Amino acid sequence: MTSRVPQARFYPLNYIRASDYDTVALQLKESEYSLLTLNGALVRDTASFLTAASTDLLQGIPAPNWSSFEDSFRDLIWTLDDRFVALVWTDAHRMLQGGLGDLVTALTLFTRVSELLKGNHTVLAVFLFGDGPNFPQINE
């Protein structure tokens, strides 16, 4: 019997223990989600987020501020022919070590993009993987 991601996979924002990454990634692929991955190992604040996002998500397109990132990220997803897209952010707990306000800004942005994409019949779900009490283990 395999683990299944609970209905939370349909929520715009999901917080999951890092050790469940493989299980969730497999389930997302089986559920026909395209995965975009943000490596959060070095992400601690706005500047490091925008640098990583430019490299990992925007194919090197610079994002000098939140507004430019939001526009480029939304446009990227619109160019995909996929109806279901999952942003997988690894090591998201690192933002809690001094960049909580920046994390809230990023999540607000992702929620806004998710709402905009609904009009295009595209589902964007964000999965933050991390360690610590803010990232629960998925239900078996």
Backbone hydrogen bonds, N-H to C=O, Kabsch-Sander energy under -0.5 kcal/mol:
donor,donor_aa,acceptor,acceptor_aa,energy
9,R,6,P,-2.2
10,F,7,Q,-2.5
11,Y,8,A,-2.0
14,N,126,V,-2.0
16,I,128,L,-3.0
17,R,136,P,-2.4
18,A,130,G,-2.3
20,D,17,R,-2.1
21,Y,18,A,-1.9
24,V,20,D,-2.5
25,A,21,Y,-3.2
26,L,22,D,-2.2
27,Q,23,T,-2.1
28,L,24,V,-2.8
29,K,25,A,-2.2
30,E,26,L,-2.6
31,S,27,Q,-1.5
32,E,29,K,-1.6
33,Y,28,L,-2.7
34,S,84,F,-2.6
36,L,34,S,-0.5
36,L,86,A,-2.8
38,L,88,V,-3.0
39,N,37,T,-0.6
40,G,38,L,-0.9
40,G,90,T,-0.8
43,V,40,G,-1.2
44,R,42,L,-0.6
49,F,45,D,-2.4
50,L,46,T,-2.9
51,T,47,A,-1.9
52,A,48,S,-2.3
53,A,49,F,-3.2
54,S,50,L,-2.0
55,T,51,T,-1.9
56,D,52,A,-3.5
57,L,53,A,-2.1
58,L,53,A,-2.1
60,G,54,S,-2.9
61,I,58,L,-1.9
69,F,65,N,-2.2
70,E,66,W,-2.9
71,D,67,S,-2.3
72,S,68,S,-2.5
73,F,69,F,-3.2
74,R,70,E,-2.6
75,D,71,D,-2.4
76,L,72,S,-2.3
77,I,73,F,-2.2
78,W,74,R,-2.3
79,T,75,D,-1.5
80,L,76,L,-0.8
80,L,77,I,-0.8
85,V,123,V,-3.1
86,A,34,S,-3.3
87,L,85,V,-0.5
87,L,125,A,-2.6
88,V,36,L,-3.5
88,V,86,A,-0.7
89,W,87,L,-0.6
89,W,127,F,-3.2
90,T,38,L,-2.2
90,T,88,V,-0.7
92,A,89,W,-0.6
92,A,129,F,-2.7
94,R,91,D,-1.7
95,M,92,A,-1.5
96,L,93,H,-1.2
97,Q,94,R,-1.4
99,G,95,M,-1.8
103,L,99,G,-2.6
104,V,100,L,-2.5
105,T,101,G,-2.0
106,A,102,D,-2.5
107,L,103,L,-2.6
108,T,104,V,-2.4
109,L,105,T,-2.3
110,F,106,A,-2.5
111,T,107,L,-2.2
112,R,108,T,-2.3
113,V,109,L,-2.6
114,S,110,F,-2.5
115,E,111,T,-2.2
116,L,112,R,-2.2
117,L,113,V,-2.3
118,K,114,S,-1.1
119,G,115,E,-0.6
119,G,116,L,-0.8
120,N,117,L,-1.5
121,H,118,K,-1.9
122,T,117,L,-2.1
123,V,83,R,-3.3
124,L,122,T,-0.5
125,A,85,V,-2.4
125,A,123,V,-0.5
126,V,12,P,-3.0
127,F,87,L,-3.5
128,L,14,N,-3.4
128,L,126,V,-0.6
129,F,89,W,-3.1
129,F,127,F,-0.6
130,G,16,I,-1.9
135,F,132,G,-1.7
